[in-house]
Amino acid sequence: MSGMKNLHIQYFAILREQAGVGEESLRIAVADPAALYAELAQRHPFKLRREQLKVAVNAEFSSWDRELHDGDKVVFIPPVAGG
């Protein structure tokens, strides 16, 4: 079920630049991180596809189809260039 949830979202690296913010809190009706990223990609000029990212929910790496709950903290992690 995908009722309205209060979610706290954090962005890092390129996503932070593209969103123009490091974090935001939204009241939104989405079922899982995949739906959340799709919704956020309509609000922000994200250029990365979901397949290029990792997602963490409440400080644990998560699958894209994990059910989200009111109050969850979601972090989208872009690929990191190493040297």
N, C-alpha and C positions, 0 to 999 in steps of 0.2 A: 504494500500500500504506500502511496507517495503523497501523504498529506503535507501541509506546510511545516517546515522545519527551520529553526534558527541555526545556521551553520557559520562557522568561522573559517575563512579560507586564507591561506598564506601562499605567497608567490616568491620564487627565488630566481635569480639570474635573469635570463632573457624574458621570462614571464613577468617578472617584476617590472622590467622596462616597458614591455608591451601593455601591461595593465595600467601603468602609471601609479600604482600603489603597491606596498609590500604586503598588505593584508586588508581584508574587508569582512564584514559580517553581513549576511543576507538572510532574509526570511524568504524561503523559496520552496516550491513543491517539486522535488526531484527524488528519485528512488535510490540512486547509487552514484558513485563517483563518475561513471561514464556519462550519465545524464547531466550531472552537474558541470562537467567540463564542456559538454556540448552547449549548454546554456551560457556559460561564461564566455565561450568562444564567440557567441553572438553579441555579447556586450563589449568585449575587448578585442583588439586586433591581433589575437594569437595566431602565430604562423606555424607552430608545431602541431603535428597530428597527435592524437591520443597515444598511438602506438610508440611514439618517441619518448613518452614520459613514464615516470613511476608515480604512484600515488601512495600516500600514507594517511591513515585515519587514526586520530588520537595517538600519534607518535609511533604507530606500527605500520610497516609496509602492508599494503592491502591489495586485494583483487579489485578490478574495476566494477564488478557486479555485487560487491558487498552492500548490504542494506545500510543506508544512512539513517541516523536517529537525531532527534532534536538535541542541539548542543554539541554535536560532533565538531572536531577540528580537523580540517582537510588540508593537506599540503600536496601541491603538484610539483614534482621534482624533474626539471629538465636534464638532458644529458650534460655532463660536465666535461669540458675539454681539459685534458691532462697534458702535462709536458714531460 
